[in-house]
Each structure stands twice: as structure tokens, then as C-alpha cells.
Amino acid sequence: MDKKIKLQIKNRLTGGVIFEYESSNNTIKKTVEEAVKRDADLRDADLCGADLCGANLRGADLRGADLRGCVIDYNDQLNGYGATSDLIDRICENFGIRIADVYQNHDTFSSRWGAFWRNLIIIRKWIVVEKEEKKINLTDEQKSIIKAFAKIHDVQSLKYVEYEDYGGFVISDTNGDDKTLDFPSKIEELEDKRTYTLAELMIE
């Protein structure tokens, strides 16, 4: 039987628990990914030395997080030979940081599902890059629709989600069921998987 493991992510400044997750054969990578899925606030999180190889952190706000020693991997088969600089650019964009110094360990051999070269990037120093807030300019029609949707479900905030060709808002009712409001195209000013209050959307 797989052993259930509970892991916690703590605030590096206060030591308080930001997020905890329990699952079979749990890892810090699984816990961080679950925190991202649940929109946990990971700012100032203590992730020092965490192995984040293969972790999907798109949309995670890691401003102020301790990323010293974080390990991220790539391989020449999937990412292409010499893909380090492109990968670092993507990491910087996703984390909202500029990496000032990394350690690169090349050519670690892996053969679990076939032979390929696996390379590691370990973050040593980084600088937080403050995001420039985009001005949200919803049309009056969009505002009216969103306001009515929020009023029906008695909420003051909604999560915006982008799909392949369109965007929409998602809320969970008291039973935990998702209710969605879709628009035929993406709303460019809004950030995927971010929760907005009606005030932020300039809806009175």
C-alpha cells in the first residue's frame, strides 16, 4: 500500500503554513503543483532546494519566494540541443523573475523510458521583476453580462480562464460545482487563471 505523505509549504518570512497537501508518495513538486491548481498565494514561499523537475508552474506568483537551489530539468530529446537559454527565459516569464546566476549540470544520463541526455538547471541568484499592471478595458456589454452573472450567484470575485479559442469566468457554488460564463473570444487584458474582484474589473 502506498504511504500517504503530508507536506507543507511555509512562508519564508513568518514560518506560517501557506499550503499543505497529503497524497500517496507525495513530493514537494506534487505539493507545489497542487497549490498552483488551487490558486494558493505562493508569494514569499520557502522553496529553497526544492526539486521542481517537470513541474507545471504556469500562472504561479512566486514573487519573494526563496528559490535558491531549486532544480529544474530538461532533456535534449524533448527540448532540443542547447535549449538552456530558451528554458531560462520561460522560467523567468512564469516566475516573474530575472535569473542572475544559475548552475548548469549537463549530460546526466537517464534510461527509464529510453536513453536520452537530461540536463539540470539550479537557480543560484534571481531578481524579482515587478509586473506592469494591464489596464482592464471591458466593454459596457461585457461588464453588464459579468455583473448579472455575479449577482445571480451572489459573488464578488470570479476566476478568468483561457481556452484554445475563447475565454470565460468560473466560480464554484456552495456545493463545489463549477459555474461558467463564456465569451466567444479571449479577453486580452485579463490574465489566465487569475481571480478578479468586480472592483478590479471596474464593475460597480
Kinemage of the C-alpha trace (Angstrom):
@kinemage 1
@onewidth
@group {chain A} dominant
@subgroup {mainchain}
@vectorlist {calphas} color= white
{ca met a 1} P 0.000 0.000 0.000
{ca asp a 2} L 1.312 3.440 -0.931
{ca lys a 3} L 2.121 5.564 2.082
{ca lys a 4} L 0.320 8.897 2.381
{ca ile a 5} L 2.645 11.828 2.991
{ca lys a 6} L 1.601 15.310 4.093
{ca leu a 7} L 3.876 18.183 3.051
{ca gln a 8} L 3.661 21.874 3.904
{ca ile a 9} L 4.810 24.999 2.092
{ca lys a 10} L 5.750 27.689 4.575
{ca asn a 11} L 6.222 31.450 4.393
{ca arg a 12} L 9.963 32.109 4.430
{ca leu a 13} L 9.475 35.313 6.455
{ca thr a 14} L 6.961 34.253 9.128
{ca gly a 15} L 7.244 30.468 9.134
{ca gly a 16} L 3.456 30.193 8.797
{ca val a 17} L 1.917 27.459 6.659
{ca ile a 18} L 0.840 28.731 3.214
{ca phe a 19} L -0.409 25.432 1.858
{ca glu a 20} L -0.393 21.759 2.804
{ca tyr a 21} L -1.198 18.683 0.753
{ca glu a 22} L -1.409 14.966 1.517
{ca ser a 23} L -1.292 12.183 -1.056
{ca ser a 24} L 0.275 8.809 -1.733
{ca asn a 25} L 4.025 9.077 -2.378
{ca asn a 26} L 3.773 12.856 -2.154
{ca thr a 27} L 6.664 15.103 -3.216
{ca ile a 28} L 7.342 18.840 -2.969
{ca lys a 29} L 6.815 19.015 -6.744
{ca lys a 30} L 3.300 17.498 -6.400
{ca thr a 31} L 2.510 19.783 -3.478
{ca val a 32} L 3.611 22.928 -5.345
{ca glu a 33} L 1.645 21.926 -8.460
{ca glu a 34} L -1.457 21.285 -6.347
{ca ala a 35} L -1.013 24.681 -4.674
{ca val a 36} L -0.870 26.316 -8.128
{ca lys a 37} L -4.021 24.444 -9.240
{ca arg a 38} L -5.866 25.699 -6.165
{ca asp a 39} L -4.671 29.289 -6.628
{ca ala a 40} L -2.727 29.309 -3.349
{ca asp a 41} L -0.721 32.503 -2.786
{ca leu a 42} L 2.910 31.351 -3.066
{ca arg a 43} L 4.484 34.769 -2.657
{ca asp a 44} L 7.315 34.569 -0.090
{ca ala a 45} L 7.098 30.747 -0.124
{ca asp a 46} L 10.133 28.829 1.150
{ca leu a 47} L 11.089 26.619 -1.808
{ca cys a 48} L 14.818 26.577 -1.077
{ca gly a 49} L 16.369 23.451 -2.574
{ca ala a 50} L 13.062 22.125 -3.936
{ca asp a 51} L 13.240 19.653 -6.815
{ca leu a 52} L 10.790 21.140 -9.338
{ca cys a 53} L 11.863 18.973 -12.258
{ca gly a 54} L 8.988 18.859 -14.738
{ca ala a 55} L 6.660 20.910 -12.521
{ca asn a 56} L 3.905 22.889 -14.233
{ca leu a 57} L 4.079 26.318 -12.557
{ca arg a 58} L 2.321 28.378 -15.233
{ca gly a 59} L 0.471 31.230 -13.563
{ca ala a 60} L 2.174 30.817 -10.175
{ca asp a 61} L 3.002 34.069 -8.377
{ca leu a 62} L 6.396 33.349 -6.796
{ca arg a 63} L 7.435 36.931 -6.086
{ca gly a 64} L 9.536 36.923 -2.943
{ca ala a 65} L 9.760 33.117 -2.854
{ca asp a 66} L 13.095 31.596 -1.828
{ca leu a 67} L 14.181 29.772 -4.986
{ca arg a 68} L 17.814 29.184 -4.001
{ca gly a 69} L 18.872 25.736 -5.095
{ca cys a 70} L 15.621 24.978 -6.940
{ca val a 71} L 16.271 22.265 -9.507
{ca ile a 72} L 14.639 22.285 -12.938
{ca asp a 73} L 15.464 19.805 -15.682
{ca tyr a 74} L 15.231 19.478 -19.445
{ca asn a 75} L 16.484 16.983 -21.982
{ca asp a 76} L 17.874 17.329 -25.467
{ca gln a 77} L 15.306 14.887 -26.874
{ca leu a 78} L 12.276 16.949 -25.826
{ca asn a 79} L 13.656 20.481 -25.706
{ca gly a 80} L 16.333 20.368 -28.378
{ca tyr a 81} L 20.094 20.595 -28.035
{ca gly a 82} L 21.270 23.808 -26.412
{ca ala a 83} L 17.790 24.736 -25.163
{ca thr a 84} L 19.077 26.223 -21.902
{ca ser a 85} L 18.620 29.904 -22.747
{ca asp a 86} L 15.055 29.405 -24.042
{ca leu a 87} L 14.167 27.400 -20.936
{ca ile a 88} L 15.581 30.079 -18.617
{ca asp a 89} L 13.541 32.726 -20.481
{ca arg a 90} L 10.366 30.681 -19.914
{ca ile a 91} L 11.191 30.190 -16.234
{ca cys a 92} L 11.728 33.938 -15.825
{ca glu a 93} L 8.426 34.711 -17.528
{ca asn a 94} L 6.464 32.174 -15.463
{ca phe a 95} L 8.053 33.108 -12.121
{ca gly a 96} L 8.151 36.871 -12.687
{ca ile a 97} L 11.897 36.955 -12.039
{ca arg a 98} L 15.192 37.605 -13.791
{ca ile a 99} L 17.756 34.875 -13.149
{ca ala a 100} L 21.138 36.420 -12.382
{ca asp a 101} L 23.126 33.226 -11.811
{ca val a 102} L 22.462 29.538 -12.463
{ca tyr a 103} L 24.433 26.326 -12.181
{ca gln a 104} L 24.062 24.037 -15.172
{ca asn a 105} L 24.760 20.330 -14.870
{ca his a 106} L 24.865 18.866 -18.374
{ca asp a 107} L 24.553 15.349 -19.686
{ca thr a 108} L 23.021 13.409 -16.812
{ca phe a 109} L 22.113 10.083 -18.421
{ca ser a 110} L 18.595 8.656 -17.961
{ca ser a 111} L 17.247 5.406 -19.320
{ca arg a 112} L 13.907 4.778 -17.579
{ca trp a 113} L 11.878 5.128 -20.782
{ca gly a 114} L 14.740 5.117 -23.232
{ca ala a 115} L 18.144 6.722 -23.460
{ca phe a 116} L 18.424 10.494 -23.581
{ca trp a 117} L 20.535 13.236 -22.107
{ca arg a 118} L 18.962 15.001 -19.122
{ca asn a 119} L 20.321 18.363 -18.006
{ca leu a 120} L 19.750 20.248 -14.760
{ca ile a 121} L 19.441 23.975 -14.097
{ca ile a 122} L 19.874 25.053 -10.479
{ca ile a 123} L 18.899 28.640 -9.639
{ca arg a 124} L 21.540 30.468 -7.595
{ca lys a 125} L 20.504 34.129 -7.728
{ca trp a 126} L 17.450 35.906 -9.066
{ca ile a 127} L 15.864 39.347 -9.112
{ca val a 128} L 12.130 39.973 -8.830
{ca val a 129} L 10.638 41.768 -11.826
{ca glu a 130} L 7.528 43.721 -10.959
{ca lys a 131} L 4.743 43.113 -13.446
{ca glu a 132} L 3.277 46.098 -15.177
{ca glu a 133} L -0.417 46.102 -14.416
{ca lys a 134} L -2.542 45.971 -17.547
{ca lys a 135} L -5.410 48.407 -17.756
{ca ile a 136} L -8.665 46.487 -17.989
{ca asn a 137} L -10.995 47.950 -20.594
{ca leu a 138} L -14.085 45.764 -20.720
{ca thr a 139} L -16.921 46.860 -22.951
{ca asp a 140} L -20.161 48.000 -21.328
{ca glu a 141} L -21.844 44.852 -22.673
{ca gln a 142} L -19.191 42.591 -21.139
{ca lys a 143} L -19.493 44.411 -17.805
{ca ser a 144} L -23.288 44.034 -17.803
{ca ile a 145} L -23.090 40.300 -18.517
{ca ile a 146} L -20.415 39.689 -15.862
{ca lys a 147} L -22.309 41.796 -13.302
{ca ala a 148} L -25.537 39.833 -13.906
{ca phe a 149} L -23.667 36.507 -13.652
{ca ala a 150} L -22.033 37.559 -10.378
{ca lys a 151} L -25.348 38.773 -8.972
{ca ile a 152} L -27.145 35.514 -9.807
{ca his a 153} L -24.506 33.523 -7.966
{ca asp a 154} L -24.004 36.123 -5.201
{ca val a 155} L -20.224 36.512 -5.618
{ca gln a 156} L -17.843 39.447 -5.659
{ca ser a 157} L -14.949 37.720 -7.454
{ca leu a 158} L -14.558 35.441 -10.466
{ca lys a 159} L -11.719 33.383 -11.891
{ca tyr a 160} L -10.824 34.106 -15.524
{ca val a 161} L -9.781 31.073 -17.591
{ca glu a 162} L -8.497 30.973 -21.164
{ca tyr a 163} L -9.221 28.120 -23.538
{ca glu a 164} L -7.860 27.489 -27.032
{ca asp a 165} L -10.082 29.982 -28.845
{ca tyr a 166} L -12.148 31.679 -26.149
{ca gly a 167} L -12.169 32.873 -22.554
{ca gly a 168} L -14.554 32.837 -19.663
{ca phe a 169} L -15.178 33.103 -15.949
{ca val a 170} L -15.522 30.273 -13.458
{ca ile a 171} L -16.968 30.255 -9.950
{ca ser a 172} L -17.747 27.423 -7.524
{ca asp a 173} L -21.095 27.330 -5.773
{ca thr a 174} L -21.701 26.160 -2.200
{ca asn a 175} L -21.786 22.540 -3.388
{ca gly a 176} L -18.383 22.907 -5.060
{ca asp a 177} L -19.851 22.720 -8.565
{ca asp a 178} L -18.318 24.967 -11.213
{ca lys a 179} L -20.482 27.547 -12.964
{ca thr a 180} L -19.071 29.091 -16.125
{ca leu a 181} L -19.653 32.207 -18.180
{ca asp a 182} L -18.006 32.008 -21.597
{ca phe a 183} L -17.228 34.699 -24.134
{ca pro a 184} L -16.668 33.894 -27.834
{ca ser a 185} L -13.115 35.239 -27.762
{ca lys a 186} L -10.341 35.782 -25.216
{ca ile a 187} L -10.322 38.996 -23.197
{ca glu a 188} L -6.770 40.150 -23.866
{ca glu a 189} L -6.455 42.416 -20.822
{ca leu a 190} L -7.148 39.565 -18.384
{ca glu a 191} L -4.624 37.057 -17.065
{ca asp a 192} L -5.316 33.347 -17.400
{ca lys a 193} L -6.311 31.588 -14.141
{ca arg a 194} L -6.303 34.792 -12.119
{ca thr a 195} L -9.210 35.634 -9.814
{ca tyr a 196} L -10.577 39.170 -10.229
{ca thr a 197} L -12.900 41.097 -7.957
{ca leu a 198} L -15.722 43.081 -9.510
{ca ala a 199} L -13.929 46.231 -8.386
{ca glu a 200} L -10.783 45.200 -10.287
{ca leu a 201} L -12.938 44.689 -13.375
{ca met a 202} L -14.332 48.188 -12.767
{ca ile a 203} L -17.834 46.807 -12.372
{ca glu a 204} L -19.964 48.749 -9.882
